[in-house]
Amino acid sequence: MSTSSELAERFATARRYSMALAEPLTPEDQCVQSMPDASPTKWHLAHTTWFFESVILTPHVPGYREVNPQYARLFNSYYESLGPRHPRAQRGLLTRPSLPEVHTYRAVIDAAMQELILTSPAEQWADIAPLIELGIQHEQQHQELMLTDMLHAMSLNPMLPTIRSGLPASIKAETPGWCEHAGGDAPIGHHPGGFAFDNELPVHVVKLTPFSLANRLVTNQEYQQFIDDGGYKRAALWLSDGWAAVQALGWRAPMYWLEEGQAFTLHGVQPRQADEAVKHLSFFEAAAYAEWAGARLPTEFEWEAAVGTSQPPTQAFAHAWQWTRSSYDPYPRFRPLTGAVGEYNGKFMVGQIVLRGSSSYTPPGHARLTYRNFFPPGTRWQCAGLRLARDQ
């Protein structure tokens, strides 16, 4: 368990990083909501603050009084046990509180949290330290969402504005190849030591048959070959729901791809790099590409077993989340956390697909081998790509 001074510094670092991500955005940028699945930047800044206030300060600081009782309704996301909520699809209508008021809210809660962290008696520390760590990890999740949500919003602006200065790093892909895995009994899940979400527990053994995992992610150039070969026109390559989405939504390329070899990015409109990992794919597109390539998507257990070896494949982290062929289900003997935080993961374990790894939008220090991200299969606005697998 971290010491109070260590946790205080990590808390402060995470909170500063959120503000740094928002700094290039105008107040108008930070209030916009481009679709029901996304949230305004201002809402993210306030919601993560409300989490610390409602989950930690209110129940653990005697006599604590909320900064503003109305904030609970405005900034609660999905915690039924913590009261009613403003409709998710209407977060963009919250012009009040103003952005300066949200910044003040953050400053007040930051000060209260630092005092709690640095002055809590030893008998209280064992109860609150795991919740503070959860709050930091929760803030980091929203940092990635801040970027993906704003990228989506800016993609709908005819000006196609730039969010980040400079140019994206140039990438040279490795020669394609395969990492062989002998299969057998594979321990899956987070071992004691360090933080893990409850959905990464408990450790259990999965029996794997021999398989191979691609040594790197599928690139833009390779995905373009799929398109050129009629990938979006061949129903036989697609799962039924995926083909229905192609027809209904007019998918013809990954989200944010533009004409003439360009794409919209956080750095504005940029030439697509041939060797860069293809991004912003739905699960349906990833599965169709794998079918076209004569391969398949790995299960999340194959991914964890192969990446956790002494000679793991490249691009496991910090490029693109990787769709797996695994439904987001509880591990054997899974039990959610107690209290309000028990709603964090378990109640979403239906109708979603697991992604593994991390993306170029994931904040530093947030990724780990056993991390289980999850989204509905039609999701394209997240920074997700794919890695191929095949049976030996």
Contacts in CASP RR format, 6 or more apart in sequence:
PFRMAT RR
TARGET T0000
AUTHOR 0000-0000-0000
METHOD contacts of the structure
MODEL  1
MSTSSELAERFATARRYSMALAEPLTPEDQCVQSMPDASPTKWHLAHTTW
FFESVILTPHVPGYREVNPQYARLFNSYYESLGPRHPRAQRGLLTRPSLP
EVHTYRAVIDAAMQELILTSPAEQWADIAPLIELGIQHEQQHQELMLTDM
LHAMSLNPMLPTIRSGLPASIKAETPGWCEHAGGDAPIGHHPGGFAFDNE
LPVHVVKLTPFSLANRLVTNQEYQQFIDDGGYKRAALWLSDGWAAVQALG
WRAPMYWLEEGQAFTLHGVQPRQADEAVKHLSFFEAAAYAEWAGARLPTE
FEWEAAVGTSQPPTQAFAHAWQWTRSSYDPYPRFRPLTGAVGEYNGKFMV
GQIVLRGSSSYTPPGHARLTYRNFFPPGTRWQCAGLRLARDQ
1 125 0 8 1.000
1 126 0 8 1.000
1 129 0 8 1.000
2 10 0 8 1.000
2 129 0 8 1.000
2 133 0 8 1.000
4 117 0 8 1.000
4 118 0 8 1.000
4 120 0 8 1.000
4 125 0 8 1.000
5 118 0 8 1.000
7 117 0 8 1.000
7 129 0 8 1.000
7 132 0 8 1.000
7 133 0 8 1.000
8 114 0 8 1.000
8 117 0 8 1.000
8 118 0 8 1.000
10 136 0 8 1.000
11 110 0 8 1.000
11 113 0 8 1.000
11 114 0 8 1.000
11 117 0 8 1.000
11 132 0 8 1.000
11 136 0 8 1.000
12 110 0 8 1.000
12 114 0 8 1.000
14 136 0 8 1.000
14 139 0 8 1.000
14 140 0 8 1.000
14 143 0 8 1.000
14 363 0 8 1.000
15 106 0 8 1.000
15 110 0 8 1.000
15 139 0 8 1.000
17 140 0 8 1.000
17 143 0 8 1.000
17 363 0 8 1.000
18 44 0 8 1.000
18 45 0 8 1.000
18 48 0 8 1.000
18 139 0 8 1.000
18 142 0 8 1.000
18 143 0 8 1.000
18 146 0 8 1.000
19 45 0 8 1.000
19 103 0 8 1.000
19 106 0 8 1.000
21 143 0 8 1.000
21 146 0 8 1.000
21 147 0 8 1.000
22 30 0 8 1.000
22 41 0 8 1.000
22 45 0 8 1.000
22 146 0 8 1.000
24 163 0 8 1.000
24 164 0 8 1.000
24 165 0 8 1.000
25 41 0 8 1.000
25 150 0 8 1.000
25 163 0 8 1.000
27 98 0 8 1.000
27 99 0 8 1.000
29 41 0 8 1.000
29 150 0 8 1.000
29 153 0 8 1.000
29 154 0 8 1.000
30 40 0 8 1.000
30 41 0 8 1.000
30 42 0 8 1.000
30 45 0 8 1.000
30 99 0 8 1.000
31 40 0 8 1.000
31 41 0 8 1.000
31 42 0 8 1.000
31 92 0 8 1.000
31 94 0 8 1.000
31 95 0 8 1.000
31 99 0 8 1.000
32 40 0 8 1.000
32 92 0 8 1.000
32 153 0 8 1.000
33 39 0 8 1.000
33 40 0 8 1.000
33 43 0 8 1.000
33 89 0 8 1.000
33 91 0 8 1.000
33 92 0 8 1.000
33 153 0 8 1.000
34 149 0 8 1.000
34 152 0 8 1.000
34 153 0 8 1.000
34 156 0 8 1.000
35 152 0 8 1.000
35 381 0 8 1.000
36 88 0 8 1.000
36 89 0 8 1.000
37 379 0 8 1.000
37 381 0 8 1.000
38 145 0 8 1.000
38 148 0 8 1.000
38 149 0 8 1.000
38 152 0 8 1.000
38 153 0 8 1.000
38 381 0 8 1.000
39 47 0 8 1.000
39 88 0 8 1.000
39 91 0 8 1.000
39 92 0 8 1.000
39 145 0 8 1.000
39 149 0 8 1.000
40 91 0 8 1.000
40 92 0 8 1.000
40 94 0 8 1.000
40 149 0 8 1.000
41 146 0 8 1.000
41 149 0 8 1.000
41 150 0 8 1.000
42 94 0 8 1.000
42 99 0 8 1.000
42 102 0 8 1.000
43 75 0 8 1.000
43 91 0 8 1.000
43 92 0 8 1.000
43 94 0 8 1.000
44 142 0 8 1.000
44 145 0 8 1.000
44 146 0 8 1.000
44 149 0 8 1.000
45 102 0 8 1.000
45 103 0 8 1.000
45 106 0 8 1.000
46 71 0 8 1.000
46 74 0 8 1.000
46 75 0 8 1.000
46 97 0 8 1.000
46 102 0 8 1.000
46 105 0 8 1.000
46 106 0 8 1.000
47 75 0 8 1.000
47 76 0 8 1.000
47 77 0 8 1.000
47 142 0 8 1.000
48 135 0 8 1.000
48 138 0 8 1.000
48 139 0 8 1.000
48 142 0 8 1.000
49 75 0 8 1.000
49 102 0 8 1.000
49 105 0 8 1.000
49 106 0 8 1.000
49 109 0 8 1.000
50 71 0 8 1.000
50 72 0 8 1.000
50 75 0 8 1.000
50 76 0 8 1.000
51 135 0 8 1.000
51 138 0 8 1.000
51 139 0 8 1.000
52 109 0 8 1.000
52 113 0 8 1.000
52 132 0 8 1.000
52 135 0 8 1.000
53 66 0 8 1.000
53 67 0 8 1.000
53 71 0 8 1.000
53 109 0 8 1.000
53 112 0 8 1.000
54 72 0 8 1.000
54 76 0 8 1.000
54 79 0 8 1.000
54 82 0 8 1.000
54 340 0 8 1.000
55 131 0 8 1.000
55 134 0 8 1.000
55 135 0 8 1.000
55 340 0 8 1.000
55 341 0 8 1.000
56 113 0 8 1.000
56 116 0 8 1.000
56 128 0 8 1.000
56 131 0 8 1.000
56 132 0 8 1.000
56 135 0 8 1.000
57 64 0 8 1.000
57 109 0 8 1.000
57 112 0 8 1.000
57 113 0 8 1.000
57 116 0 8 1.000
58 64 0 8 1.000
58 66 0 8 1.000
60 116 0 8 1.000
60 124 0 8 1.000
60 127 0 8 1.000
60 128 0 8 1.000
60 131 0 8 1.000
61 112 0 8 1.000
61 116 0 8 1.000
64 112 0 8 1.000
66 72 0 8 1.000
67 105 0 8 1.000
67 108 0 8 1.000
67 109 0 8 1.000
68 97 0 8 1.000
68 105 0 8 1.000
71 97 0 8 1.000
71 105 0 8 1.000
72 82 0 8 1.000
72 83 0 8 1.000
73 83 0 8 1.000
73 84 0 8 1.000
73 85 0 8 1.000
73 86 0 8 1.000
74 86 0 8 1.000
74 94 0 8 1.000
74 97 0 8 1.000
75 86 0 8 1.000
76 82 0 8 1.000
76 83 0 8 1.000
76 84 0 8 1.000
76 85 0 8 1.000
76 86 0 8 1.000
77 85 0 8 1.000
77 88 0 8 1.000
78 85 0 8 1.000
78 343 0 8 1.000
79 85 0 8 1.000
79 340 0 8 1.000
79 343 0 8 1.000
80 343 0 8 1.000
81 339 0 8 1.000
81 340 0 8 1.000
81 343 0 8 1.000
82 340 0 8 1.000
86 94 0 8 1.000
97 105 0 8 1.000
113 132 0 8 1.000
116 128 0 8 1.000
117 132 0 8 1.000
120 128 0 8 1.000
131 341 0 8 1.000
133 195 0 8 1.000
134 195 0 8 1.000
134 341 0 8 1.000
134 344 0 8 1.000
137 195 0 8 1.000
137 197 0 8 1.000
137 366 0 8 1.000
138 344 0 8 1.000
140 362 0 8 1.000
140 363 0 8 1.000
140 365 0 8 1.000
140 366 0 8 1.000
141 366 0 8 1.000
143 363 0 8 1.000
144 359 0 8 1.000
144 361 0 8 1.000
144 362 0 8 1.000
144 363 0 8 1.000
144 366 0 8 1.000
144 383 0 8 1.000
147 163 0 8 1.000
147 266 0 8 1.000
147 361 0 8 1.000
148 361 0 8 1.000
148 381 0 8 1.000
148 382 0 8 1.000
148 383 0 8 1.000
149 381 0 8 1.000
150 163 0 8 1.000
151 163 0 8 1.000
151 256 0 8 1.000
151 264 0 8 1.000
151 265 0 8 1.000
151 266 0 8 1.000
151 381 0 8 1.000
152 381 0 8 1.000
154 160 0 8 1.000
154 161 0 8 1.000
154 163 0 8 1.000
154 264 0 8 1.000
154 268 0 8 1.000
155 256 0 8 1.000
155 264 0 8 1.000
160 264 0 8 1.000
160 268 0 8 1.000
160 269 0 8 1.000
161 268 0 8 1.000
162 266 0 8 1.000
162 267 0 8 1.000
162 268 0 8 1.000
163 266 0 8 1.000
163 267 0 8 1.000
163 268 0 8 1.000
164 266 0 8 1.000
164 267 0 8 1.000
165 267 0 8 1.000
166 267 0 8 1.000
167 267 0 8 1.000
167 270 0 8 1.000
168 265 0 8 1.000
168 267 0 8 1.000
168 270 0 8 1.000
168 273 0 8 1.000
170 273 0 8 1.000
171 273 0 8 1.000
171 275 0 8 1.000
171 276 0 8 1.000
171 277 0 8 1.000
172 275 0 8 1.000
173 216 0 8 1.000
173 219 0 8 1.000
173 275 0 8 1.000
173 276 0 8 1.000
174 215 0 8 1.000
174 216 0 8 1.000
174 314 0 8 1.000
176 214 0 8 1.000
176 215 0 8 1.000
176 216 0 8 1.000
177 214 0 8 1.000
177 215 0 8 1.000
177 216 0 8 1.000
178 212 0 8 1.000
178 213 0 8 1.000
178 214 0 8 1.000
178 215 0 8 1.000
178 390 0 8 1.000
179 212 0 8 1.000
179 213 0 8 1.000
179 214 0 8 1.000
179 215 0 8 1.000
179 306 0 8 1.000
179 309 0 8 1.000
179 311 0 8 1.000
179 312 0 8 1.000
179 313 0 8 1.000
180 210 0 8 1.000
180 212 0 8 1.000
180 392 0 8 1.000
181 208 0 8 1.000
181 210 0 8 1.000
181 211 0 8 1.000
181 212 0 8 1.000
181 213 0 8 1.000
181 302 0 8 1.000
181 305 0 8 1.000
181 306 0 8 1.000
181 309 0 8 1.000
182 210 0 8 1.000
183 207 0 8 1.000
183 208 0 8 1.000
183 209 0 8 1.000
183 210 0 8 1.000
183 211 0 8 1.000
183 305 0 8 1.000
184 207 0 8 1.000
184 208 0 8 1.000
184 209 0 8 1.000
185 205 0 8 1.000
185 206 0 8 1.000
185 207 0 8 1.000
185 208 0 8 1.000
186 205 0 8 1.000
186 206 0 8 1.000
186 207 0 8 1.000
186 208 0 8 1.000
186 301 0 8 1.000
186 304 0 8 1.000
186 305 0 8 1.000
187 203 0 8 1.000
187 204 0 8 1.000
187 205 0 8 1.000
188 203 0 8 1.000
188 204 0 8 1.000
188 205 0 8 1.000
188 206 0 8 1.000
188 301 0 8 1.000
188 304 0 8 1.000
188 305 0 8 1.000
188 331 0 8 1.000
188 370 0 8 1.000
189 196 0 8 1.000
189 200 0 8 1.000
189 201 0 8 1.000
189 202 0 8 1.000
189 203 0 8 1.000
189 204 0 8 1.000
189 304 0 8 1.000
189 331 0 8 1.000
189 370 0 8 1.000
190 196 0 8 1.000
190 200 0 8 1.000
190 201 0 8 1.000
190 203 0 8 1.000
190 368 0 8 1.000
190 370 0 8 1.000
191 203 0 8 1.000
196 368 0 8 1.000
196 370 0 8 1.000
197 344 0 8 1.000
197 345 0 8 1.000
197 371 0 8 1.000
197 372 0 8 1.000
198 334 0 8 1.000
198 335 0 8 1.000
198 336 0 8 1.000
198 337 0 8 1.000
198 342 0 8 1.000
198 344 0 8 1.000
198 345 0 8 1.000
198 346 0 8 1.000
199 328 0 8 1.000
199 330 0 8 1.000
199 331 0 8 1.000
199 334 0 8 1.000
199 345 0 8 1.000
199 346 0 8 1.000
199 349 0 8 1.000
199 372 0 8 1.000
200 331 0 8 1.000
200 370 0 8 1.000
200 371 0 8 1.000
200 372 0 8 1.000
201 331 0 8 1.000
201 334 0 8 1.000
202 331 0 8 1.000
202 332 0 8 1.000
202 333 0 8 1.000
202 334 0 8 1.000
204 331 0 8 1.000
204 332 0 8 1.000
204 333 0 8 1.000
206 301 0 8 1.000
206 305 0 8 1.000
208 301 0 8 1.000
208 302 0 8 1.000
208 305 0 8 1.000
209 391 0 8 1.000
209 392 0 8 1.000
210 391 0 8 1.000
210 392 0 8 1.000
211 298 0 8 1.000
211 302 0 8 1.000
211 306 0 8 1.000
211 389 0 8 1.000
211 390 0 8 1.000
211 391 0 8 1.000
211 392 0 8 1.000
212 389 0 8 1.000
212 390 0 8 1.000
212 391 0 8 1.000
212 392 0 8 1.000
213 298 0 8 1.000
213 302 0 8 1.000
213 303 0 8 1.000
213 306 0 8 1.000
213 307 0 8 1.000
213 313 0 8 1.000
213 387 0 8 1.000
213 388 0 8 1.000
213 389 0 8 1.000
214 295 0 8 1.000
214 313 0 8 1.000
214 387 0 8 1.000
214 388 0 8 1.000
214 389 0 8 1.000
215 313 0 8 1.000
215 314 0 8 1.000
216 277 0 8 1.000
216 313 0 8 1.000
216 314 0 8 1.000
216 315 0 8 1.000
216 387 0 8 1.000
217 277 0 8 1.000
217 278 0 8 1.000
217 315 0 8 1.000
217 319 0 8 1.000
217 320 0 8 1.000
217 322 0 8 1.000
217 385 0 8 1.000
217 386 0 8 1.000
217 387 0 8 1.000
218 277 0 8 1.000
218 278 0 8 1.000
218 289 0 8 1.000
218 293 0 8 1.000
218 385 0 8 1.000
218 386 0 8 1.000
218 387 0 8 1.000
218 388 0 8 1.000
219 274 0 8 1.000
219 275 0 8 1.000
219 276 0 8 1.000
219 277 0 8 1.000
219 278 0 8 1.000
220 272 0 8 1.000
220 273 0 8 1.000
220 274 0 8 1.000
220 275 0 8 1.000
220 276 0 8 1.000
220 277 0 8 1.000
220 278 0 8 1.000
221 274 0 8 1.000
221 275 0 8 1.000
222 278 0 8 1.000
223 254 0 8 1.000
223 278 0 8 1.000
223 281 0 8 1.000
223 289 0 8 1.000
224 274 0 8 1.000
226 288 0 8 1.000
226 289 0 8 1.000
226 292 0 8 1.000
226 293 0 8 1.000
227 252 0 8 1.000
227 253 0 8 1.000
229 292 0 8 1.000
231 237 0 8 1.000
231 288 0 8 1.000
231 292 0 8 1.000
232 246 0 8 1.000
232 251 0 8 1.000
232 252 0 8 1.000
232 253 0 8 1.000
234 292 0 8 1.000
235 243 0 8 1.000
237 288 0 8 1.000
237 291 0 8 1.000
237 292 0 8 1.000
238 246 0 8 1.000
238 284 0 8 1.000
238 287 0 8 1.000
238 288 0 8 1.000
238 291 0 8 1.000
239 284 0 8 1.000
239 287 0 8 1.000
239 288 0 8 1.000
241 284 0 8 1.000
241 377 0 8 1.000
242 282 0 8 1.000
242 284 0 8 1.000
242 288 0 8 1.000
242 377 0 8 1.000
242 378 0 8 1.000
243 284 0 8 1.000
245 251 0 8 1.000
245 282 0 8 1.000
245 284 0 8 1.000
245 378 0 8 1.000
246 284 0 8 1.000
251 282 0 8 1.000
251 285 0 8 1.000
254 278 0 8 1.000
254 279 0 8 1.000
254 280 0 8 1.000
254 281 0 8 1.000
254 285 0 8 1.000
254 380 0 8 1.000
255 280 0 8 1.000
255 281 0 8 1.000
255 380 0 8 1.000
255 381 0 8 1.000
256 263 0 8 1.000
256 264 0 8 1.000
256 265 0 8 1.000
256 279 0 8 1.000
256 280 0 8 1.000
257 263 0 8 1.000
257 272 0 8 1.000
258 264 0 8 1.000
258 269 0 8 1.000
261 271 0 8 1.000
261 272 0 8 1.000
262 269 0 8 1.000
262 270 0 8 1.000
262 271 0 8 1.000
262 272 0 8 1.000
263 269 0 8 1.000
263 270 0 8 1.000
263 271 0 8 1.000
263 272 0 8 1.000
264 270 0 8 1.000
266 361 0 8 1.000
277 315 0 8 1.000
277 319 0 8 1.000
277 320 0 8 1.000
277 385 0 8 1.000
278 320 0 8 1.000
278 385 0 8 1.000
278 386 0 8 1.000
279 320 0 8 1.000
279 359 0 8 1.000
279 383 0 8 1.000
279 384 0 8 1.000
279 385 0 8 1.000
280 380 0 8 1.000
280 381 0 8 1.000
280 382 0 8 1.000
280 383 0 8 1.000
280 384 0 8 1.000
280 385 0 8 1.000
281 289 0 8 1.000
281 323 0 8 1.000
281 380 0 8 1.000
281 384 0 8 1.000
281 385 0 8 1.000
281 386 0 8 1.000
282 377 0 8 1.000
282 378 0 8 1.000
282 379 0 8 1.000
282 380 0 8 1.000
282 384 0 8 1.000
283 323 0 8 1.000
283 353 0 8 1.000
283 375 0 8 1.000
283 377 0 8 1.000
283 378 0 8 1.000
283 379 0 8 1.000
283 384 0 8 1.000
284 377 0 8 1.000
284 378 0 8 1.000
285 380 0 8 1.000
286 297 0 8 1.000
286 323 0 8 1.000
286 384 0 8 1.000
286 385 0 8 1.000
286 386 0 8 1.000
287 297 0 8 1.000
287 323 0 8 1.000
287 325 0 8 1.000
289 386 0 8 1.000
290 296 0 8 1.000
290 297 0 8 1.000
290 386 0 8 1.000
290 388 0 8 1.000
290 389 0 8 1.000
293 388 0 8 1.000
294 390 0 8 1.000
295 388 0 8 1.000
295 389 0 8 1.000
295 390 0 8 1.000
296 325 0 8 1.000
296 388 0 8 1.000
296 389 0 8 1.000
296 390 0 8 1.000
296 391 0 8 1.000
297 323 0 8 1.000
297 324 0 8 1.000
297 325 0 8 1.000
297 386 0 8 1.000
297 387 0 8 1.000
297 388 0 8 1.000
297 389 0 8 1.000
298 306 0 8 1.000
298 322 0 8 1.000
298 324 0 8 1.000
298 325 0 8 1.000
298 387 0 8 1.000
298 388 0 8 1.000
298 389 0 8 1.000
299 324 0 8 1.000
299 325 0 8 1.000
299 326 0 8 1.000
299 389 0 8 1.000
300 324 0 8 1.000
300 326 0 8 1.000
300 354 0 8 1.000
300 356 0 8 1.000
300 372 0 8 1.000
301 326 0 8 1.000
302 324 0 8 1.000
302 389 0 8 1.000
303 322 0 8 1.000
303 324 0 8 1.000
303 356 0 8 1.000
303 357 0 8 1.000
303 387 0 8 1.000
304 356 0 8 1.000
304 369 0 8 1.000
304 370 0 8 1.000
306 312 0 8 1.000
306 313 0 8 1.000
307 313 0 8 1.000
307 316 0 8 1.000
307 356 0 8 1.000
307 357 0 8 1.000
307 369 0 8 1.000
308 369 0 8 1.000
313 387 0 8 1.000
315 387 0 8 1.000
316 357 0 8 1.000
317 357 0 8 1.000
317 358 0 8 1.000
317 362 0 8 1.000
317 367 0 8 1.000
318 358 0 8 1.000
318 359 0 8 1.000
318 360 0 8 1.000
318 362 0 8 1.000
318 367 0 8 1.000
319 359 0 8 1.000
319 360 0 8 1.000
320 359 0 8 1.000
320 360 0 8 1.000
320 383 0 8 1.000
320 384 0 8 1.000
320 385 0 8 1.000
321 355 0 8 1.000
321 356 0 8 1.000
321 357 0 8 1.000
321 358 0 8 1.000
321 359 0 8 1.000
321 373 0 8 1.000
321 382 0 8 1.000
321 383 0 8 1.000
321 384 0 8 1.000
321 385 0 8 1.000
322 355 0 8 1.000
322 356 0 8 1.000
322 357 0 8 1.000
322 384 0 8 1.000
322 385 0 8 1.000
322 386 0 8 1.000
322 387 0 8 1.000
323 353 0 8 1.000
323 355 0 8 1.000
323 384 0 8 1.000
323 385 0 8 1.000
323 386 0 8 1.000
324 353 0 8 1.000
324 354 0 8 1.000
324 355 0 8 1.000
324 356 0 8 1.000
326 353 0 8 1.000
326 354 0 8 1.000
327 351 0 8 1.000
327 352 0 8 1.000
327 353 0 8 1.000
327 354 0 8 1.000
328 348 0 8 1.000
328 349 0 8 1.000
328 350 0 8 1.000
328 351 0 8 1.000
328 352 0 8 1.000
328 353 0 8 1.000
328 354 0 8 1.000
328 372 0 8 1.000
328 374 0 8 1.000
329 349 0 8 1.000
330 346 0 8 1.000
330 349 0 8 1.000
334 346 0 8 1.000
336 342 0 8 1.000
336 343 0 8 1.000
336 344 0 8 1.000
336 345 0 8 1.000
336 346 0 8 1.000
336 347 0 8 1.000
337 344 0 8 1.000
348 374 0 8 1.000
351 376 0 8 1.000
351 377 0 8 1.000
352 374 0 8 1.000
352 375 0 8 1.000
352 376 0 8 1.000
352 377 0 8 1.000
353 374 0 8 1.000
353 375 0 8 1.000
353 376 0 8 1.000
353 377 0 8 1.000
354 372 0 8 1.000
354 373 0 8 1.000
354 374 0 8 1.000
355 373 0 8 1.000
355 374 0 8 1.000
355 375 0 8 1.000
355 382 0 8 1.000
355 384 0 8 1.000
356 371 0 8 1.000
356 372 0 8 1.000
356 373 0 8 1.000
357 367 0 8 1.000
357 371 0 8 1.000
357 373 0 8 1.000
358 366 0 8 1.000
358 367 0 8 1.000
358 371 0 8 1.000
359 382 0 8 1.000
359 383 0 8 1.000
359 384 0 8 1.000
360 383 0 8 1.000
361 383 0 8 1.000
375 382 0 8 1.000
375 384 0 8 1.000
END
